[in-house]
Amino acid sequence: MREMGIEGAWVMEPQVFQDNRGSFHEWFRAPELQAAAGYGFGLAQANCSVSARGTLRGVHFADVPPGQAKYVTCVRGAVLDVIVDLRTGSPTYRTWEAVRLDDRDHRAVHLAEGLGHAFMALTDDATVVYLCSRGYAPAHEHGVHPLDPDLAIDWPAGLTPVLSEKDATAPTLAEAERAGLLPSYQTCARWYAGLRADATGETGAPPRIPATRR
């Protein structure tokens, strides 16, 4: 698991076993994630999203606390997955990183609480599945417009973005900041520290077990 340039964001690149029957890979390994983040991932909800080519979802984030960490992969087709640092006061505030998620390389990304998430479907029927550390809580969930020039996300050329009404009317980053909607880096840092402190009573992550064919 590799940490990205934004604190709290990681990429997992699994070993994929292929033969004449098909392929096998492990797309989520709790011990590796715990070793990287310093605390475990408490699974509360699993979502599946199917999108037509050009569909743009996000940028979504949740209040911290409690926040909502996500672990995301694409099981059919391909998407450009984008993580945005929306934590005011963060050294990388307003920056973003993109990772192609597809059904060939089977990469996955993990983003900690307080980070924004968005993706654009590069193929029809692009199917994204993601694990969430907290369940859906509408009162605590927000969005920033994914086409905000201040974010300047480099979405794929040649695709016309298709947005939901909710995403199309989301505030800009500046508007969200003025409204006090964005999480603060200091608050998020305290939240992460609390999660790590809660994990110190554990005996440690289980030993790494090499992936095997199945």
C-alpha positions in Angstrom: 0.0 0.0 0.0 1.5 3.3 -1.1 0.7 6.7 0.5 -0.2 9.4 -1.9 0.9 13.1 -1.8 -2.1 13.9 0.3 -1.9 12.8 3.9 -4.6 10.2 4.6 -4.8 8.9 1.1 -3.4 5.6 -0.1 -3.3 3.4 -3.2 -3.4 -0.3 -3.1 -2.0 -2.2 -6.1 -2.9 -5.9 -5.7 -1.1 -8.9 -7.2 -3.4 -10.3 -9.8 -3.2 -14.1 -10.6 -4.4 -15.0 -14.1 -4.7 -18.3 -15.8 -7.1 -20.0 -18.4 -9.9 -19.9 -15.8 -9.8 -16.1 -15.3 -8.2 -14.2 -12.5 -8.0 -13.7 -8.7 -6.9 -10.9 -6.5 -7.3 -9.6 -3.0 -8.7 -6.0 -3.3 -8.9 -5.3 0.5 -6.5 -6.4 3.2 -7.3 -5.0 6.7 -3.8 -5.7 8.1 -2.1 -3.6 5.4 -4.5 -0.7 5.8 -4.1 -0.7 9.5 -0.3 -0.8 9.2 -0.4 2.2 6.8 -3.0 4.3 8.7 -2.1 3.3 12.2 -5.7 2.2 12.9 -8.2 -0.3 11.6 -11.1 0.3 9.2 -14.4 -0.2 10.8 -16.8 -1.3 8.1 -20.3 0.1 8.4 -21.6 0.1 4.8 -20.8 -1.2 1.4 -22.0 0.7 -1.7 -22.1 -0.1 -5.5 -22.4 2.6 -8.2 -23.0 2.0 -11.9 -22.4 4.9 -14.2 -22.7 5.7 -17.9 -19.6 7.1 -19.7 -19.0 10.7 -18.7 -20.9 10.6 -15.4 -19.2 12.7 -12.8 -20.0 12.1 -9.2 -18.7 14.3 -6.3 -16.8 16.0 -4.8 -18.4 14.5 -1.7 -17.3 14.7 1.9 -18.7 14.4 5.5 -18.5 16.3 8.7 -15.6 15.4 11.1 -16.5 14.0 13.5 -17.7 11.5 12.7 -16.5 11.6 9.1 -16.6 8.8 6.6 -13.5 7.0 5.4 -13.8 5.2 2.1 -12.0 2.3 0.4 -12.8 2.3 -3.3 -12.3 0.1 -6.4 -13.7 -0.4 -9.9 -14.9 -3.9 -10.7 -16.2 -3.2 -14.2 -15.0 -0.7 -16.8 -12.8 2.2 -15.7 -13.1 5.5 -13.8 -10.8 8.4 -13.0 -10.9 8.5 -9.2 -10.0 11.8 -7.6 -9.2 12.6 -4.0 -9.3 16.3 -2.9 -7.9 17.7 0.3 -10.8 19.8 1.7 -9.3 20.2 5.2 -8.8 23.9 5.9 -5.3 24.5 7.3 -3.9 21.4 5.7 -0.5 21.7 4.1 -2.1 20.3 0.9 -5.4 22.1 1.2 -7.1 22.5 -2.2 -4.8 20.0 -3.9 -6.1 16.8 -5.6 -4.7 13.6 -6.9 -6.2 11.2 -9.5 -5.9 7.5 -9.9 -7.3 5.4 -12.7 -9.3 2.5 -11.3 -10.3 -0.3 -13.7 -11.1 -3.9 -14.0 -7.7 -4.7 -15.4 -5.1 -3.5 -12.8 -7.7 -3.6 -10.0 -6.2 -0.7 -8.0 -8.0 0.5 -4.9 -7.8 3.8 -3.0 -8.4 4.6 0.6 -9.2 8.1 1.8 -9.4 9.1 5.4 -12.2 11.1 7.0 -12.2 14.8 5.9 -11.0 14.2 2.4 -13.2 14.8 -0.6 -14.0 12.1 -3.2 -15.1 12.2 -6.8 -14.9 10.1 -9.9 -15.7 10.3 -13.6 -16.8 7.2 -15.6 -14.5 6.5 -18.5 -16.6 3.7 -19.9 -20.3 2.7 -19.9 -21.5 0.7 -17.0 -18.5 1.6 -15.0 -19.1 -0.1 -11.7 -17.5 1.2 -8.5 -17.8 -0.5 -5.2 -16.7 1.2 -2.0 -16.5 0.3 1.7 -17.5 3.0 4.2 -16.4 3.4 7.8 -19.7 5.0 8.7 -23.2 4.6 7.3 -25.1 7.2 5.2 -26.0 10.3 7.3 -27.5 13.0 5.1 -27.3 15.7 7.7 -23.5 15.3 7.9 -22.8 14.9 4.2 -21.8 17.7 1.8 -20.4 18.4 -1.6 -18.2 20.8 -3.5 -18.7 21.5 -7.2 -16.4 19.2 -9.2 -15.9 21.7 -12.0 -14.9 24.6 -9.6 -12.1 26.5 -11.4 -10.4 27.0 -8.0 -9.9 23.3 -7.8 -9.0 23.0 -11.5 -9.3 19.2 -11.5 -8.0 17.9 -14.8 -11.0 15.8 -15.9 -10.5 13.7 -19.1 -10.8 15.7 -22.3 -13.4 14.7 -24.8 -16.0 13.7 -22.2 -19.0 15.9 -21.4 -19.5 15.7 -17.6 -22.9 14.4 -16.6 -23.8 15.6 -13.1 -26.7 15.0 -10.8 -28.8 18.0 -9.8 -27.3 17.9 -6.4 -23.7 17.9 -7.6 -24.5 20.5 -10.3 -25.8 22.9 -7.6 -23.1 22.2 -5.1 -21.2 25.2 -3.7 -17.8 26.2 -4.9 -14.8 25.6 -2.6 -14.8 29.2 -1.6 -18.5 29.2 -0.9 -18.3 26.0 1.2 -15.4 27.5 3.2 -17.3 30.7 3.9 -20.3 28.7 5.0 -18.2 26.8 7.5 -18.9 23.4 5.8 -15.4 22.3 5.3 -13.6 20.2 8.0 -10.5 21.6 9.6 -7.1 19.9 9.4 -6.7 20.4 13.1 -10.0 18.6 13.9 -9.2 15.8 11.5 -5.7 15.4 13.0 -7.2 15.0 16.5 -9.7 12.5 15.1 -7.0 10.4 13.5 -5.0 10.5 16.7 -8.0 9.3 18.6 -8.4 6.4 16.3 -4.7 5.5 16.6 -5.0 5.7 20.4 -8.0 3.4 20.4 -5.9 0.9 18.4 -3.0 0.9 20.8 -4.7 -1.7 23.0 -4.7 -4.2 20.2 -2.0 -6.9 20.0 -0.9 -5.6 16.6 -1.9 -6.3 13.0 -2.0 -10.0 12.0 1.1 -11.2 10.1 1.0 -10.6 6.3 -0.1 -13.7 4.5 1.0 -13.9 0.8 -1.9 -14.0 -1.7 -2.6 -17.4 -3.2 -4.4 -18.7 -6.2 -8.0 -19.7 -5.6 
